[in-house]
Amino acid sequence: MHLRMNASKANPTAYQAMQKLDGTAKELIADNVIYELIKIRASQINGCAFCVDMHTTDSRAMGESECRLNLIVVWRESPQFTEKERAALALTEAVTLISEDGVPQSVYDEARKHFDESEFVALLLAINAINGWNRIAIATGMFPDCFAK
């Protein structure tokens, strides 16, 4: 593996726009655990090793257990996640894979049981931000520790 380019140096304005989008999403989601679950699950689906590594590291620093981190990829088969977290994970999967089935009504309805309209839009913003980051990271060849000196 090799880093193709450093996107933040190649186009700082574009990179800062992504950071603003992501920062706004983070500010709007009150639950940092849900925010990180979104980041991890979308990154797993998209195959972004850089972002999976970053967000599992961030989650550990927040006190997340190894058990839960290991089970995000199979969250449906694990009792480790709350109903609210499950709703956010299901929405993350549907939006990340939107070309497959759109966002099924059942996924929307379950998310709306746990999140009001404003919170729902904040979730969408976070899901879109991480999908954007994943595409930047993968397209530019980013991998865990690629910027380590």
N, C-alpha and C positions, 0 to 999 in steps of 0.2 A: 504494500500500500504506500502511496505517496500523496502528499498534499499537492493538489493541482494549482491552487492559488489561495491567498488569504483574502477572502471577500471583503473583510472590514478595511483592508488597506487598498484593495483594488477600486472600491467605490464606497468611501466613507458615508456619503449622503444616503445611499440606498441602505447601507447597513444600519445607520442611525434611524431610518424610517422603520425598519423591522424592529429595532430595539424599542422604539416608541410604541408601536403596536403591541408588542409583547408586554411592555411595562404597564400599559393601560389595562390590558387583560388581567395582569396580576393584581393591580390595584382594585379592580372591580370584583374579583373573586375573594370573598372574605375567608374562605377555608383554604389555607395553604396546602393541606393534604390533598384535597380534590384537585387543586391546580397542578400539583406534581403528578398525581395519578393520570390526569389528562396528558401531560407531557410524556410520561413514560409509555402509556399505552399506544398513543399515536406513533411514537418513535419506534416501538416494537413492530407495529403493523408496517410501517414504511421501511424498516430495515436500517434505521439510522443508528449505528453503533455510537457515534459521537454523542448524540442527544440522549440515548439510553444511559450511557455512562454518566453524563453530566447530571441528569435528573435523578438517577438512583443515588448518586453521591450527595446531591442536595437533600434528598429525602432522608438518607441516613443521618445527615447533619441535623435534621429537624427531629430526629428520634424515631424514625420509621423502622419497623422491625425487618430483619432479613427475611423472615417467613412471609410477610405480606409482599415485600418487594419481589421475592421469587414467585409468588402466586398471581401477580398482576396478569401475566400472560394467559392464565387459566382462571380468571376471576369468577366465571360462571360456575365452576366446579368447586369453589372454595367458600367456606362460611366466614372467611376472614374480613369480608367487606360489608359495610352497612348498606341498607337499601338506597340511601342517598348516593353513596359512592358507586353502587352498581348502576344507578340511573345515569350518572355522569360518565361512567365507563362505556355503557351501551351507546350513549349519544356520541361519545368520542369515536367509537368504532363506526357507527352509521355515517357520521359526517366525513371521517377519513376515507371511508370506502363508498362515498356517496354515489358513484357511478353504478354500483351494483344494485342497490335497492332503494336509493334515496334515503330518507329518514322515515322508517315505518311509523305509522300512527301509534302503535303500541309503545315504541321507544319515546316518541314525543310525549305521549300521555304520562308515561312513568316519570319522565324528567320533570314535567310540569307539576306532578304531585309534590316534588321536593324543591323546585325552583320557581320563583315567580317570573314574570316576563322579563324584567330587567336582568335577573340572575341568569336566565336562559340565554339571553343575548350575550352576556359576559362569557358564558361557557362557550358559545359559538366563536367568540372572538379569540379565546384561548386556544380552541381546537384549530382554528384557521392559522393562528400565529405559529403553533408548533409544526403544523403541516408545511408552512412556508420555510421555517428554519430547517426542517428535515430535508427539504428539496435543495436548499442552499448548501447544507452540509454535504449531502451525497453528491451533488453536481460538482462541488469544488474539491472533493476527495478528503473531506475532514474525517478523522478517526480519533479515538481516545488518545489523549496526550500528544496530538500532532503539533501543538504549539509549545510543548515543553522544551526548555532549553537545557 
